[in-house]
């Protein structure tokens, strides 16, 4: 029996109630066969399935829609959403991939869709009303307290029997199943290892022996030193293809993109994208395979307070989407939330293991995914094209500027090459007490000199708005600088470095560094080359990412647990973003007008009486017609 000939009874799992089959039996009509063009509509009190093409079942029953508790228009938007998440064809995919838990949660929401808000309500179901209410809260950034007060008032105002939650906490739990959740993984106190996979059951770090948990004299739950939040990528990519609102757009870069030789409009027009297609033609043959960019940056979740705290989110951007969706917040994924209070620095690789492991699986094996646009399954694969970072984050990720063993260019082999070439004898490897030692180069600073240089930076004062307060970024005890923004790096390189290093380096070296600092005042020659390689600058710069960090900062409600606040708020916001694509009759992120709306009323233009002003323009300031 092929896919198109399977009936509703064949779709149901053993032990699972099949609403479509039950409805067909109660109406004593044969079950319709599923074809690729079949459109499911759950419209009975049993959430039975009716079909738009019922030629095989006879004429459509006119009484099918009678005795429905609420208006169909209010049901359809939520039914449509749940159907996309839990379609019969997608149910088979879940059985094959052993993802029963998520499927059970979503199928358990079927009865709630038809539940009246209160007895006799014909305009809202309890689920529809809750989704819209939560959407308004998130869109307008209401506080949890104000939402609790609103729910309390609505419960008092509505008739008896109203089915509405009494608190934001309960409402959040009900909608949590629509999201994709996250995993909390314990980390060693010193960032040595993750308690994950082979180390998941250990109570001590396998590298340093430090305890996994804090000392807690009280009886109860043990508290880990650090927790990293990981947001799985596979399910989030699958959801882009499950929804009819995004499935078609995931192949826009190949099916709809206008390609003109010599013109860059999109990353697919750039040399890097084309080179990747030539190197991996099998991957490029299916336009649905996802191409990703990775971005990460540190930020202080408490704003510009004196408290130094650095949290590092890792964000993934899919490039398959069209320009009006690509790089936009609803279509980017928070993948990792690396905890503070200090930047992970060179240990960021420990945290990235979680993401790298999943990216390897998506690249090598892929994952079975249902495409709602073509009504078929395919093997979804993903590839990481490049990273997007500012210079401080790039320094942490690359390790080239931190003098990290194994990453710095000043290696043992580099010193041996100097000896083989018989140059720079002062830098040759030396044997001291049976140990090979690298002498300090003339351009490096000793530990004491680093502290002196940091003291100089901590004492510098700038005019208001010239740069950040650098004194908050200096750690005198460790002799380190951290938390700099890109502009702060420019100020340090172009203004402070030539002055601060002069007492510690030889004249020829300090002069060279000073000339290099002056050179960087007007360095922009790399920008055209970068645009030719990766495409228009708007798809590879940090501004959208910085904007996302601002949104994450607004999620912090509990300053004692900023990471947990952000993770919980992000999952709810992600769920409601998905729901809002199906909402009608309400303003959402996807249907509201532009901030600068240039739509002009033709009557206003014609009434002005002057032909010179009969153009579609937007007036700046107050406009008065006389």
Steps between C-alpha positions, in 0.01 A plus 500: 500500500656829396487832681205637303282192560527487878176568687446681824504171693848427363632830630411448864753346733414188702360613832438857379153640441453589135249784494448479125422129501269533801308779333464296181359207698255715698358645178488154335687623199809344341829662592639719224829406344791733560642656189774760466233767443288404800442788743413401855252703699419406859146633531297262719474469873709183461746697284412269216657553159307623199656553161485756226509229230229249593428356158585151624269533800194634323338840551597706799266459796311825552455429871872460555547849640188513718507527876845654508559684825694794356535673169712317242699811423626507857581128494674481168803708588589281800396178324720596209795557731458172691450315173831632369671382816318166517385408151432133426794478262726668754383248761667223303823699492488531878452125541800429284718751688382383845381848599191377682507738795461818296236336279298393806509852643374659180232235441383556858413859405234391248208498748597843633455662160120456510454592866280808542640797687182498710160331447330652197801693370489502119800720433795342681617164616703493820813407305452765232437770760803399706733504198385847397526631854852363542592639159395850606701467821818399319461750216452792739740371768254496787638405839402166653329681787281709268400186309406323824281796595333497158424127523352549846275779371388300194412198713278723712342673198416191293196280581524197724673201347768705324803291406781749542817465701544711810872577463768551239689201636211262423439656159868465415496131590204441268673658201841353573420187299479713184864597541802283456650541844864490601743278687683598819848345514733533797851638449818477705565799724818578304355427153704181466223271375127453453318239706357358181502166319769285664539749786128547569496284815823631655502708819850639443672656203696234307785747439550708815308294755287797614157413639209529260276657765535783746539423869151497640438428868126497446330182398336504161592554140870535423594823323758482218775758470415587138222413258504553125165516318493325164215549252498200259530598135340204321144557619523871424611438143226239459237748611596736218383231258195391700329839480349598167599861577872423478537169310475663158742778595770251598576445129469865396874538445481257207143515368412869527827690519572727203858436392686766302866465413719756670236609754496401867154492653517196727765269653424246226644747247835509680814300424499303826150360437584404140830343602318292763253377235790392278675319785186318623261451205299232685415745777424780254269280288217533756405863561341404832835420662568779748801731492581662832710778646614501862536809714598552861572797719515577869267742674414618848141391579472771766544792261778754547530447872833493678460126557727318256314201359557337163253252353555351153205391283571309178255582220441317170362668187348297211573654159238310296231757577420802280645843589189620682533208745871423503691648798171595669456406868207254458711296256826480693570232758657532842715188520713538812485719807847494656478609864690778673611678704830497309564453132593142416793622288703215356273244675212589267593188300374288791152647465498488121531120513122479538433691179786348302378149580154576361637685197714197417192276509306739277790516253582128482168320552228764498158449653170377356274804456153561364465783247146640517542689171570189291314261738797265505788384715862582434836465676578844641867593519669818621836670452673784683632750246671762719494679833398860574688671783639831605874520559501423876285189452707396200809523717346267759381250239822492299742527793755681285529807725498334843837322483323166548720192462398314187331802340758777504737537206798514738546121522795268565521422128511871416796543736673196346457653156684808621785278617513316166511832316767624744319825571366668815730310736340663801178308422651153456386219730718474812575193713460584871512216754407242235203710392445677169410863567385769258666834583268797520487703181581870513141591417352309797443626853584333827232435762599814695499713184153370409371613840658845449342531155159400640543758776557764232182394316300506822604860566412636153198731480320598179237759411145381545396272211849458358524135607389260769632523853818298446572484872215247532667278238839476673593228749813612685533177696528285188646766273225450241258708296157361418151611397612750235265595219626551145514878544698456822752288310534777243564755774753272668686424178497849348526725808626325812737227385772731358510692829461216746771265366771761448671450842524121465621432144806589298482815294495321164211274608294776661550718190376219274191444715429875502519516121271197475249669731498809278452279196183348649332840516388470139521128426203386289660326203379157616129587475454455120683166513280380786181599315614313190565185704195484731249727326326822609631634829155493661510120514833476681522789743434512872217753517211246492685290757552799728128568469426140602723542805294803597185287492667230709602763753135602538407143597691522830243525779689311772843658537617213718440256212542695174574193283189318620284808444623538144457130417142481630393826334663403170312169479164670563580776250601237246170314548293815458695606192398172342137539612478859377560388140155336515313773687253716309330820603781609732827688454807275496866532410416365155206720395561838662597793283849633456630752748546749215185445299500681164141414406327827408128560465422598139219731609737710709735537203225600257350754740820701524434643151866523392634257240851531636387323817303224326758237584497218753723633773501502878489840667764577759360689797157657514330538162224760456299541178387859435 
